[in-house]
Amino acid sequence: MRILIKYIIKQSLGSFFIGLGGFILFVSLELLYQLSDLIVRYKVGIDKLFILIYYNLPYFIVLGIPVGVLLSIFWTLSRMRSDNELIALQTHGVTLKSIVIPFIIFSMVLCFAAYSFNDFIVPIANRKASEAISKYVYKRPEVTFKENAFMEDGRGRYLYIKKIDPETGELQKLLLYDLSSGKTRVISAENASKESGKWIMHNGRIFETDSKGFLLFDMKFDSLELEFEQDINQYIRSSKSPREMTSSELKKKIASFNKLGVDTASLQVALQEKLSNSLAPFVIVLLGVPVSLFLNLKSRSWSVILTFALVVIYQGSGAWLSAMGKENLFNPVLAPWIPNILFTAFGIIIFALIDTRASYRLSEFLGRFFKISVIVFLLSASTTLYAGNLKLSPGVVTGKSDEVLLTHGVQLTYNSTNTSITVSASNASILLRGETPISIGFWGNVRISTGENTIFSERAILELDLGMVQALKAYMKTAIKIPETGSNEAKNVDFFVLGDYVEATAETTPTVTFHDSSFTTCDRKKPHYSFNVSFARLKPGEYLEVENLVMKILDVPVFYFPWYYFRLDDPTRRPFQIDLSSIGEGKTTITLRYLKLDWLTVSFSWERNWRNSADFFNLMGDVSTDLGGLTALLQYSENITAGGYDLGAYVLLKPEIDGTLSLGGLYLDGTPSDALKKPFKQSIFGYRTVNKRQKAVTPFELLKEGKLYLGTLDYRSPSTSIIESSILGSFGIYAETDVSTQLWGISADL
C-alpha cells in the first residue's frame, strides 16, 4: 500500500499543478479584464500590474487548490484506466475502494496548506492588494474609506461612516464608538471635514455611559475639534474588510459587534468560508474519486470537461449560498458548508457502491449518460466547433458511446465567419469520432435555412468537419438577382427547385449542387413550364451551370440542350437566354449568342407561340463604332395559315451626336415577330377610341395582307439643354395586291 500511495501521489502532482496553474492564469486574466478600464484611464504601468497580480496570488491559490485536486483525480485515474493499470491492481487483490486512500492523504496535506494560506497569508496579501489598487490605480496614499460599514482600529474603537463626498472628502453621518476604557463613549455628527490639517465635526452630540448602561455625560455641539487627529488617520489605515482579517480578528469583531447590536451576518459567513474552503480538497476527493471510477473515463479531454463542470457547480453554489447567508436569507453559519455537505454525502453514497454488482451496470450507464449530457449541454450552450459557433436545442435525448439520438423536435443553429445555418426537424442523430461530433443527421419535416435560401427535405445531413449540407428529396426556393439586358439594374427572380439530391456548402452565399432536379420560376403547384437537369451547380450572383437540360411546357418536352452555362452577373455575356416573360400569353423566346467581339455581337433567337404553333427565327447583329451604332435584324417564319413563309428585316442607325438620334428602316412581308416589332412600337399612325378612351395605332396594327415599308426618325435633345425637345416621325407604305397606301405621322414635344 505504501508503494501505491507514493506512486499515485507522484502521478497526481503533475496534473495538480497543471490545474492549479491554469486556474491562476485564468483568474489573473479575468482580474486584468475587470481592471482594464481603470488601467487605461489612470495609465497604470506594466510593473504595477504584476504587483497587483502578485498580491492576489495567495487568494487565487486557495481557490485553485480544489481545481488542481479534481483535475489530478480525473487525469490520473483516466490514464491508469486507459493503460489497464486499474485492472492490474484489481488482479493483485487491490480493491477500487483502496484507490481513494492516496488521494485522501494528499488532500489532507492540501487542507492544512489551504488553511494556513487562508488564515495567515491571504488576509495580509488582500490588504496589500487593496493598498496597491488605491496607491497605483487611484493615486491615493491612503486606503479609501468604506461607506456604510464599521471600521476598527484594533484597540476597541470603531468608526462608522454613512457616506463620503468623493469631491470634497467630507464625511457624512458618522459615529465614533470608544469601548477601550470599559465605558461606552459615542460621538455622533452630521458631517466632518478636514480644515487646516485638523478634523472638525459639525452638528453633533457626545454622550458617555458606564459599564451598566447609565448615562454619565451628554452634550451637543455645533463644531468640535478632535484632539486625536492622528487616530482618525489610523482608522483609515487600519480599517479592514472581512477578506483582510484572520479568523481570530473575525471572532473578536463578531463579539464586539454583538455588544453593539450590529448585524454580523457577513462576518459570520467570512469566518465559516475560511474553514469550509480549507476542507474543499478533502471534499473534492470524496466526490471525485468515486465519480471517476463510476464514469470509466479514459480520455484526458473528458477529464478537463468534467473538472470544469464540477468546479462550476461547487464554487458557483458556494458563492450563491454565501451571498444568501450575508443577506440573512439563509443561516450565515450554515450557508458556506452546504456545498461541502451535499458533495460529501453524494460522494460517500457512490463510494459505498464501488466493487458491487450494481456499480458495474450503473457505471456503464453513467458513463454513457455523462458523455451524451455533456455533448448536448455544450451544443445547447453555444459551442465553438470547426471554426464555427454551434447551438442545439434538443427534445428527448438517448444514445450510445458513438451516437446521440435526439427526438421530439430538434433545432440547430450553426454560425461562423462565412455562414449561418438553421436546421429544424422532428428527429436528429449526432455521430461522434471519439468525443467530437463530426456530423448531424436530420429526418422528418426537415427545414434548412442558409442566409436567404430555405430547403425543405425528407432527410438532411450536416457534415461539420467538411462544412457541407446534404438533403434528399429536397424542395428549395431561392431568390436570384438577375441583371436585365441593356440595364445596370437587377431584379430578384424566385427559383423553385425540386431535386432527388441537393448538396450545399456551408457559406453565407453557398454553392449548391443539384442531381436529377427540376427548376422553374412558376409558383404554381403544377408549373406551366420547368427545366429538368441531370446535374446543376448554382453560385448565387455568379453563375448557373447545367448538364442535360430538357425544357418542358405543360409537361411536354420541347427543347434539349446538352450543356448550358448561365451568367448571373453580366447579361451581355450570357451565351444562352430563355425569356418566359410572356408565358401567360403562350409565348417563349430562346436566344443564343454565339459571337461576341468588342465591336460586333451576333445572336440568334427562336420565338414560339404555343397557342397556334407559330415559330419565328431571328438573326440579329450589333455593330459599335466611334461614329455610332448599327443594328440589323433578319426574320424568317413559316406562314401556317396561308402557306409559304414570312420575311422581315430592319436596320437601325444611331449616330454619335449630342442627344440621341435613331434612323430606322423596316421591311415586312407577313406576320412580324416580337423582336422585329420592338424598336418600332413608338411609331404612331393615328388614334382610335376603345372603351371611350383614345388608343394609339401602331404600324403593325394596320397591316392586313401584303407588305410594309416603314421609315422612322426619333430625336431627343440632350438632358443638359436649356429647352428639352423630342421629335418622332414615321412614314409607311402598305403595298397590297392592287392598292398601295401611304401613311405618315409626326409628334413633337418641347
C-alpha positions in Angstrom: 0.0 0.0 0.0 2.9 2.4 0.8 4.2 1.9 -2.8 0.8 2.5 -4.2 0.4 5.7 -2.2 3.7 7.1 -3.3 3.0 6.1 -6.9 -0.4 7.7 -7.1 0.7 10.9 -5.3 3.7 11.2 -7.7 1.4 10.6 -10.7 -1.0 13.3 -9.4 1.4 16.1 -8.8 1.9 17.0 -12.4 -1.8 17.3 -13.3 -2.4 19.0 -9.9 0.0 21.8 -10.8 -1.4 22.0 -14.3 -4.9 22.5 -13.0 -3.7 25.0 -10.3 -1.6 26.9 -12.8 -4.3 27.0 -15.4 -6.8 28.3 -12.9 -4.4 31.0 -11.6 -3.7 32.1 -15.2 -7.4 32.3 -15.9 -8.4 34.4 -12.9 -5.4 36.6 -13.4 -6.5 37.5 -16.9 -10.1 37.9 -15.5 -8.7 40.4 -12.9 -6.9 42.4 -15.6 -10.1 42.4 -17.7 -12.1 43.8 -14.8 -9.4 46.5 -14.2 -8.8 47.2 -17.9 -10.8 50.5 -17.9 -9.1 51.8 -14.8 -5.7 50.7 -16.1 -6.2 52.7 -19.3 -7.8 55.6 -17.6 -5.1 56.1 -14.9 -2.2 54.9 -17.2 -1.0 52.2 -14.8 2.4 50.7 -15.8 3.0 47.0 -16.6 5.2 46.7 -13.4 2.3 47.8 -11.2 0.0 45.2 -12.9 2.4 42.5 -11.9 2.4 43.8 -8.3 -1.4 43.6 -8.3 -1.4 40.0 -9.5 1.4 39.1 -7.0 -0.7 40.3 -4.1 -3.7 38.4 -5.3 -1.8 35.2 -5.9 -2.4 33.7 -2.4 -6.2 34.1 -2.7 -6.1 32.6 -6.2 -4.0 29.7 -4.9 -6.6 28.9 -2.2 -9.4 29.0 -4.8 -7.4 26.9 -7.3 -6.4 24.1 -5.0 -9.8 22.3 -5.4 -9.4 22.7 -9.2 -6.0 21.1 -9.2 -7.1 18.2 -6.9 -10.1 17.4 -9.1 -8.1 17.5 -12.3 -5.4 15.3 -10.8 -8.0 12.7 -9.8 -9.7 12.5 -13.2 -6.4 12.9 -15.1 -4.6 10.2 -13.1 -7.4 7.7 -12.9 -8.3 8.1 -16.6 -4.7 7.4 -17.6 -4.5 4.4 -15.3 -7.7 3.0 -16.8 -6.6 3.5 -20.4 -3.3 1.8 -19.6 -5.1 -1.0 -17.8 -3.3 -0.3 -14.5 -6.6 -0.4 -12.5 -7.3 -3.9 -13.9 -3.7 -4.9 -12.9 -4.2 -3.6 -9.4 -7.5 -5.5 -9.0 -5.8 -8.7 -10.3 -3.3 -8.4 -7.5 -6.0 -8.0 -4.9 -6.2 -4.2 -4.6 -9.8 -3.1 -4.5 -11.0 0.0 -6.2 -12.0 1.4 -2.8 -8.3 1.4 -1.8 -7.6 3.8 -4.6 -9.1 6.7 -2.6 -6.6 6.4 0.3 -3.6 8.0 -1.5 -5.9 10.9 -2.6 -7.2 11.4 0.9 -3.6 11.6 2.3 -2.8 14.1 -0.5 -5.9 16.1 0.2 -5.2 16.3 4.0 -1.8 17.9 3.3 -3.5 20.4 0.9 -6.2 21.1 3.5 -3.5 22.2 6.0 -1.8 24.3 3.4 -5.1 25.9 2.3 -6.0 26.8 5.9 -2.5 28.2 6.5 -2.8 30.3 3.4 -6.3 31.3 4.1 -5.8 32.4 7.7 -2.3 33.9 7.7 -1.1 34.8 4.2 -4.3 35.7 2.3 -5.5 38.4 4.7 -2.2 40.2 4.6 -2.0 39.8 0.8 -5.5 41.1 0.3 -4.7 44.1 2.4 -1.6 44.8 0.3 -3.7 44.4 -2.9 -6.2 46.9 -1.7 -3.5 49.4 -0.8 -1.8 48.8 -4.2 -5.0 49.5 -6.1 -5.6 52.7 -4.1 -1.9 53.8 -4.5 -1.1 52.8 -8.1 -4.6 52.9 -9.7 -6.4 55.7 -7.9 -3.2 57.5 -7.0 -4.2 57.9 -3.3 -1.7 57.4 -0.5 -4.4 56.2 2.0 -6.8 53.4 1.9 -10.2 54.5 0.7 -12.9 54.9 3.3 -15.5 52.2 3.4 -19.0 53.6 3.3 -21.9 52.3 5.5 -19.6 49.9 7.5 -17.8 49.8 10.9 -14.0 50.0 10.9 -12.0 49.0 14.0 -8.5 50.3 15.0 -7.7 47.2 17.0 -7.9 48.9 20.4 -11.7 48.7 20.9 -12.6 51.8 18.9 -15.0 51.8 15.9 -15.7 54.3 13.3 -18.9 54.3 11.2 -19.3 56.5 8.2 -22.7 56.6 6.4 -21.5 58.4 3.2 -18.4 60.1 1.8 -18.5 63.0 -0.7 -15.9 61.9 -3.3 -15.3 65.5 -4.5 -14.8 67.3 -1.1 -13.8 64.3 1.0 -16.4 65.3 3.6 -17.7 62.6 5.9 -21.4 62.5 6.4 -23.4 60.8 9.1 -20.6 59.5 11.2 -20.4 57.7 14.6 -17.3 57.1 16.7 -17.5 54.4 19.4 -14.9 54.1 22.2 -15.1 50.9 24.3 -11.4 50.8 25.3 -11.7 52.2 28.9 -14.6 50.0 30.0 -17.1 52.8 29.4 -19.0 53.5 26.2 -18.4 56.8 24.7 -20.2 57.8 21.5 -19.6 60.8 19.3 -22.1 61.4 16.5 -22.0 64.2 13.9 -23.9 65.3 10.8 -20.6 65.7 9.0 -16.9 66.2 9.4 -14.3 67.9 7.3 -10.6 68.4 7.4 -9.7 72.1 8.0 -6.2 73.4 8.3 -4.9 69.8 8.8 -7.4 69.1 11.5 -10.7 67.1 11.6 -13.7 69.3 12.6 -17.0 67.6 13.4 -20.2 69.7 12.9 -23.7 69.5 14.4 -23.0 66.6 16.8 -23.5 65.1 20.1 -21.3 63.4 22.7 -22.5 61.0 25.4 -20.9 58.5 27.7 -22.3 55.6 29.7 -20.8 53.4 32.4 -20.5 49.6 32.2 -24.1 49.2 33.5 -25.5 51.5 30.8 -26.2 54.5 33.0 -25.7 57.9 31.3 -22.7 59.8 32.7 -22.2 62.6 30.2 -24.3 64.1 27.4 -23.5 67.2 25.3 -24.4 68.8 22.0 -22.0 70.8 19.9 -22.0 72.9 16.7 -18.4 72.2 15.9 -15.7 70.3 17.7 -12.0 70.0 17.0 -10.8 66.5 17.6 -7.6 66.3 19.6 -6.8 62.7 18.3 -6.5 63.7 14.7 -3.8 61.0 14.1 -6.2 58.4 15.4 -8.6 59.1 12.6 -5.9 58.6 10.1 -5.1 55.4 11.9 -8.8 54.3 11.4 -8.4 54.9 7.7 -5.2 52.9 7.6 -6.3 50.0 9.9 -9.8 49.5 8.6 -10.2 46.0 7.2 -12.7 44.1 5.1 -13.6 40.6 6.1 -11.3 39.2 3.4 -8.4 41.1 5.1 -8.9 39.6 8.6 -7.7 36.4 10.2 -10.0 34.0 12.0 -9.1 35.5 15.4 -9.7 39.0 14.1 -13.1 38.0 12.8 -14.1 36.4 16.1 -13.1 39.5 18.0 -15.0 41.7 15.7 -18.1 39.5 15.8 -18.0 39.6 19.6 -17.6 43.4 19.6 -20.4 44.0 17.1 -22.7 41.7 19.0 -22.2 44.0 22.0 -23.2 47.0 19.8 -26.2 45.1 18.4 -24.8 45.3 14.8 -25.7 42.6 12.3 -22.7 40.2 11.9 -24.0 38.0 9.1 -21.3 39.0 6.6 -18.6 38.4 9.3 -20.0 35.0 10.2 -20.1 34.0 6.5 -16.4 35.1 6.1 -15.3 33.2 9.1 -17.1 30.0 8.0 -15.8 30.4 4.5 -12.2 30.2 5.8 -12.9 26.9 7.4 -15.1 25.4 4.6 -12.7 26.4 1.8 -9.9 24.8 3.7 -11.7 21.5 3.7 -12.5 21.7 0.0 -9.6 19.4 -1.2 -10.9 16.6 1.2 -14.5 17.1 -0.1 -13.4 17.0 -3.7 -11.5 13.7 -3.1 -14.6 12.1 -1.5 -16.6 13.0 -4.6 -14.1 13.0 -7.4 -12.6 9.5 -6.9 -15.9 7.6 -6.8 -17.3 9.6 -9.8 -14.2 9.0 -11.9 -14.3 5.2 -11.1 -18.0 5.1 -12.0 -17.8 7.0 -15.3 -14.9 4.9 -16.6 -13.2 7.9 -18.1 -10.3 7.1 -20.5 -9.9 10.4 -22.2 -8.0 13.3 -20.7 -10.2 15.7 -22.6 -13.2 14.4 -20.7 -11.2 14.8 -17.5 -10.8 18.5 -18.3 -14.5 18.9 -19.2 -15.7 17.1 -16.1 -13.4 19.1 -13.9 -14.8 22.3 -15.4 -18.4 21.2 -14.9 -17.9 20.1 -11.2 -15.9 23.2 -10.3 -18.5 25.5 -11.7 -21.2 23.7 -9.7 -19.2 23.5 -6.5 -17.8 27.1 -6.4 -20.8 28.6 -8.0 -23.2 27.1 -5.5 -20.9 28.1 -2.7 -20.8 31.7 -3.8 -24.5 31.8 -4.2 -25.3 30.3 -0.8 -22.7 32.6 0.9 -24.4 35.6 -0.7 -27.7 34.4 0.7 -26.1 34.0 4.1 -24.8 37.6 4.1 -28.3 38.9 3.4 -29.8 36.6 6.2 -31.8 34.7 3.6 -30.1 31.6 4.9 -28.3 30.8 8.2 -25.0 32.6 7.8 -23.1 29.9 9.8 -24.5 27.0 7.8 -24.6 28.6 4.3 -20.9 28.2 3.4 -21.0 24.5 4.5 -23.9 23.3 2.4 -21.9 22.5 -0.8 -19.4 20.5 1.3 -22.2 18.6 3.0 -24.0 17.8 -0.3 -20.9 16.8 -2.2 -19.6 14.7 0.7 -22.9 12.9 1.1 -23.1 12.2 -2.7 -19.5 11.0 -2.8 -20.0 8.6 0.2 -23.1 7.1 -1.4 -21.2 6.4 -4.7 -18.1 5.2 -2.7 -20.3 2.6 -0.9 -21.4 1.2 -4.2 -17.9 0.6 -5.6 -16.9 -3.0 -6.2 -20.6 -4.1 -6.1 -22.6 -5.7 -8.9 -24.8 -2.7 -9.2 -21.8 -0.5 -9.6 -20.7 -2.1 -12.9 -24.1 -1.6 -14.5 -24.5 1.8 -13.0 -21.0 2.9 -14.1 -21.7 1.9 -17.7 -25.0 3.8 -17.7 -23.5 6.9 -16.0 -20.5 6.9 -18.4 -22.8 6.8 -21.4 -25.2 9.3 -19.9 -22.5 11.7 -18.9 -21.0 11.8 -22.4 -24.3 12.4 -24.0 -25.3 15.0 -21.5 -22.1 17.0 -21.8 -22.2 16.9 -25.6 -25.8 18.1 -25.6 -25.1 20.7 -23.0 -22.1 22.1 -24.9 -24.0 22.2 -28.1 -27.0 23.8 -26.4 -24.8 26.3 -24.7 -23.4 27.6 -28.0 -20.1 25.8 -28.6 -17.2 26.7 -30.9 -16.8 23.7 -33.3 -14.8 23.5 -36.5 -14.3 27.3 -36.5 -18.0 27.9 -36.0 -20.5 28.5 -33.3 -22.9 25.6 -32.8 -26.1 25.7 -30.7 -28.5 22.8 -30.4 -32.0 22.7 -28.8 -33.0 19.0 -28.3 -36.1 17.3 -27.3 -35.7 13.8 -25.8 -32.1 12.6 -25.6 -30.9 9.0 -25.8 -27.9 7.3 -27.4 -24.7 5.3 -27.0 -21.0 5.9 -27.0 -20.6 6.9 -30.6 -24.1 8.2 -31.4 -26.6 10.6 -29.7 -30.2 10.3 -30.7 -32.5 13.4 -30.4 -36.3 13.1 -30.9 -39.5 15.0 -30.4 -38.3 18.2 -32.1 -34.8 19.4 -32.7 -33.4 22.8 -33.7 -29.8 23.6 -34.5 -28.0 26.9 -35.3 -24.5 27.0 -36.7 -22.7 30.3 -37.2 -19.2 31.0 -38.4 -17.4 33.9 -40.2 -18.6 32.5 -43.6 -22.1 31.1 -42.9 -25.2 30.9 -40.8 -27.3 27.8 -40.9 -30.5 27.0 -39.0 -31.9 23.4 -39.2 -35.2 22.2 -37.6 -36.5 18.6 -37.8 -38.5 16.1 -35.9 -35.5 13.9 -35.1 -31.7 14.1 -35.3 -28.7 11.8 -34.8 -25.2 13.1 -33.8 -22.3 10.8 -34.9 -19.1 11.1 -32.8 -15.5 10.5 -33.5 -14.1 9.9 -30.1 -15.8 12.7 -28.2 -16.1 15.1 -31.1 -19.3 15.5 -33.2 -18.5 15.1 -36.9 -22.0 15.0 -38.5 -25.6 15.5 -37.6 -28.4 13.7 -39.5 -32.0 15.1 -39.5 -35.2 13.4 -40.7 -38.9 14.3 -40.5 -40.1 17.7 -41.6 -36.6 19.0 -42.2 -36.2 22.7 -42.8 -32.8 24.2 -43.6 -32.2 28.0 -43.8 -28.9 29.3 -45.1 -28.9 33.0 -45.5 -31.8 33.9 -47.8 -32.3 30.3 -49.0 -34.6 27.7 -47.5 -34.5 24.0 -48.2 -37.3 21.5 -47.3 -36.5 17.8 -47.4 -37.3 14.4 -46.1 -33.7 13.8 -44.7 -30.6 16.0 -44.4 -27.1 15.7 -43.1 -24.8 18.5 -41.8 -21.2 17.5 -42.2 -19.5 19.6 -39.5 -15.9 18.6 -40.4 -16.5 19.1 -44.2 -18.7 22.2 -43.9 -21.4 20.7 -46.2 -25.2 20.3 -46.1 -26.8 17.4 -47.9 -30.5 16.9 -48.5 -32.6 14.1 -50.0 -35.9 14.6 -51.8 -35.4 18.4 -51.3 -37.6 21.3 -52.3 -35.9 24.7 -52.4 -37.0 28.3 -53.0 -34.2 30.8 -53.6 -34.3 34.4 -54.9 -31.6 35.1 -57.5 -30.7 38.6 -58.6 -30.6 38.6 -62.5 -29.4 41.7 -64.3 -31.7 43.0 -67.1 -30.2 43.2 -70.6 -29.4 46.8 -71.5 -29.7 48.0 -67.9 -27.4 48.1 -64.9 -30.3 47.2 -62.6 -31.0 43.7 -61.4 -34.2 42.2 -60.2 -34.9 39.3 -57.8 -36.3 36.2 -59.6 -37.8 33.4 -57.4 -36.4 30.0 -58.5 -38.2 26.8 -57.3 -36.1 23.6 -57.3 -37.2 20.0 -56.7 -34.3 17.5 -56.5 -33.6 14.0 -55.5 -30.3 15.0 -54.0 -29.1 18.5 -53.1 -25.7 19.5 -51.7 -24.7 22.9 -50.5 -21.5 24.4 -49.0 -21.8 26.0 -45.5 -21.3 29.6 -46.6 -23.3 32.8 -46.5 -23.6 32.6 -50.3 -23.4 28.8 -50.7 -22.5 26.9 -53.8 -25.5 24.5 -54.4 -25.2 21.3 -56.4 -28.3 19.5 -57.7 -28.7 16.0 -59.1 -31.8 14.8 -61.0 -33.6 18.0 -60.4 -36.2 20.4 -62.0 -36.2 24.2 -62.0 -38.9 26.7 -62.6 -39.9 30.3 -61.9 -43.6 29.4 -61.9 -45.0 29.4 -58.4 -48.0 27.2 -59.1 -48.3 23.7 -57.6 -48.2 22.3 -61.2 -46.0 24.7 -63.0 -46.7 25.6 -66.7 -43.0 25.0 -67.5 -39.9 23.5 -66.0 -36.3 22.7 -66.8 -35.2 19.2 -65.9 -31.5 18.6 -65.4 -29.3 15.6 -64.6 -26.8 17.9 -62.9 -26.6 21.6 -62.0 -24.3 23.8 -60.0 -25.6 27.2 -58.7 -23.5 30.0 -57.3 -25.9 32.9 -56.5 -24.8 36.1 -58.0 -22.2 34.4 -60.3 -23.4 31.5 -62.5 -25.6 28.5 -63.1 -24.1 25.5 -64.8 -26.4 22.8 -66.2 -25.9 19.4 -67.9 -28.6 17.7 -70.0 -31.2 20.4 -69.8 -34.7 19.5 -71.0 -37.3 22.2 -71.2 -40.9 21.2 -70.6 -44.1 23.2 -71.2 -47.3 21.8 -69.8 -45.1 18.7 -69.1 -44.3 18.2 -72.8 -40.6 18.1 -73.7 -39.9 20.9 -76.3 -36.2 21.6 -76.1 -32.9 19.8 -75.2 -29.6 21.4 -74.5 -26.6 19.1 -73.6 -24.7 21.8 -71.6 -25.7 25.3 -70.5 -23.7 28.0 -68.6 -25.8 30.9 -67.4 -24.0 34.0 -66.2 -25.9 35.8 -63.3 -23.7 38.9 -63.1 -23.3 40.1 -66.8 -26.3 39.7 -69.1 -24.3 40.7 -72.2 -22.1 37.6 -71.8 -24.8 35.0 -71.4 -24.3 32.5 -74.2 -27.9 31.3 -73.8 -31.0 33.0 -72.5 -34.7 32.0 -72.1 -37.3 34.7 -71.9 -40.5 33.5 -70.2 -42.0 36.9 -69.5 -44.9 36.2 -72.0 -45.6 32.7 -70.9 -49.0 33.8 -69.8 -49.8 34.5 -73.5 -48.3 31.2 -74.5 -45.1 32.7 -75.9 -41.4 31.9 -75.2 -38.2 33.2 -76.6 -34.9 31.4 -76.6 -31.8 33.4 -77.5 -28.3 32.1 -78.4 -25.4 34.5 -78.6 -22.6 32.7 -80.5 -20.3 35.6 -81.4 -19.2 38.4 -79.0 -16.4 40.8 -80.1 -15.5 44.3 -78.9 -17.4 45.8 -81.8 -19.7 43.1 -83.0 -22.4 40.9 -81.4 -24.3 38.3 -83.4 -27.2 36.4 -81.9 -30.0 34.0 -82.9 -33.4 33.8 -81.3 -36.3 31.4 -81.6 -39.8 32.7 -80.7 -42.6 30.2 -80.2 -46.3 30.8 -79.9 -47.6 27.6 -78.3 -51.3 28.6 -79.0 -51.0 28.5 -82.8 -47.7 26.7 -83.1 -46.1 29.6 -84.9 -42.3 29.8 -85.0 -40.2 32.9 -85.7 -36.5 32.8 -86.2 -34.4 36.0 -85.9 -30.8 36.7 -86.8 -29.5 39.9 -85.3 -26.2 41.8 -85.4 -25.0 44.8 -83.5 -22.1 46.9 -84.7 -20.5 49.5 -82.4 -18.0 52.2 -83.6 -16.8 55.6 -82.6 -19.2 57.2 -85.1 -22.3 55.4 -83.6 -24.1 52.1 -83.7 -25.8 50.0 -86.3 -28.3 47.2 -85.6 -29.8 44.9 -88.2 -32.3 42.0 -87.9 -33.5 39.4 -90.3 -36.7 37.5 -89.5 -37.9 34.2 -91.0 -41.1 32.3 -90.2 -43.5 29.8 -91.8 -47.0 31.0 -92.6 -49.1 28.2 -91.3 -52.4 29.7 -92.4 -51.7 30.8 -96.0 -48.7 28.5 -96.5 -45.3 29.8 -97.7 -43.1 31.8 -95.4 -42.9 35.3 -93.9 -39.9 37.6 -94.1 -38.9 40.7 -92.3 -35.9 42.9 -91.7 -34.9 46.2 -90.2 -31.9 48.4 -89.9 -31.4 51.0 -87.1 -28.7 53.6 -87.3 -27.7 55.6 -84.2 -25.1 58.3 -85.0 -22.9 59.6 -82.2 -24.3 63.2 -81.7 -25.4 65.5 -78.9 -28.6 64.0 -77.7 -29.9 60.8 -79.3 -30.9 60.2 -82.9 -32.3 56.9 -84.3 -32.9 56.4 -88.0 -34.8 53.2 -88.8 -35.9 51.3 -91.9 -38.2 48.2 -91.9 -39.4 45.7 -94.5 -42.1 43.2 -93.6 -43.9 40.6 -95.7 -46.2 38.6 -93.5 -46.6 38.4 -89.7 -43.9 40.1 -87.6 -42.0 38.6 -84.7 -41.8 40.4 -81.4 -38.1 41.1 -81.9 -38.9 42.8 -85.2 -41.6 45.0 -83.7 -39.8 46.0 -80.6 -37.8 49.1 -82.0 -40.9 50.5 -83.8 -43.5 50.3 -81.1 -43.3 54.1 -80.5 -44.3 54.9 -84.1 -47.9 56.2 -84.3 -50.2 56.4 -87.3 -53.3 57.7 -85.6 -55.7 57.1 -82.7 -58.9 55.1 -82.2 -61.5 55.0 -79.4 -61.6 51.9 -77.3 -64.0 51.9 -74.3 -64.3 55.7 -74.6 -60.5 56.1 -74.4 -58.0 57.2 -77.1 -55.6 54.4 -78.0 -52.6 54.9 -80.4 -52.5 52.9 -83.6 -49.1 51.4 -84.4 -47.9 50.5 -88.0 -48.3 46.8 -87.3 -52.0 47.0 -86.3 -52.9 48.4 -89.8 -51.2 45.6 -91.6 -53.6 43.0 -93.1 -52.1 41.5 -96.1 -49.2 42.5 -98.3 -46.0 44.2 -97.5 -45.0 47.0 -95.2 -42.2 49.6 -95.8 -41.5 51.7 -92.8 -39.1 54.6 -92.1 -38.7 56.3 -88.7 -36.8 59.2 -87.2 -36.5 59.7 -83.4 -34.6 62.6 -82.0 -34.3 63.7 -78.3 -32.3 66.7 -77.2 -29.5 66.4 -74.6 -30.7 66.4 -71.0 -28.4 69.4 -70.4 -30.2 71.6 -73.0 -32.0 74.7 -71.8 -35.1 73.6 -73.7 -35.7 69.9 -73.9 -37.3 68.7 -77.1 -38.2 65.5 -78.9 -39.3 64.7 -82.4 -40.8 61.4 -83.6 -41.7 60.9 -87.2 -42.9 57.8 -89.2 -43.6 57.2 -92.8 -45.1 53.9 -94.0 -46.2 52.3 -97.3 -48.7 49.4 -97.2 -48.4 47.6 -100.6 -51.2 45.2 -101.2 -52.1 43.3 -104.4 -54.0 46.2 -106.1 -53.7 49.1 -103.7 -50.8 51.0 -102.2 -51.4 53.2 -99.1 -49.1 55.8 -97.7 -49.3 57.0 -94.1 -47.2 59.3 -92.1 -47.2 60.6 -88.5 -45.2 63.1 -86.6 -45.2 64.2 -82.9 -43.1 66.9 -81.2 -42.6 67.8 -77.6 -41.0 70.9 -76.1 
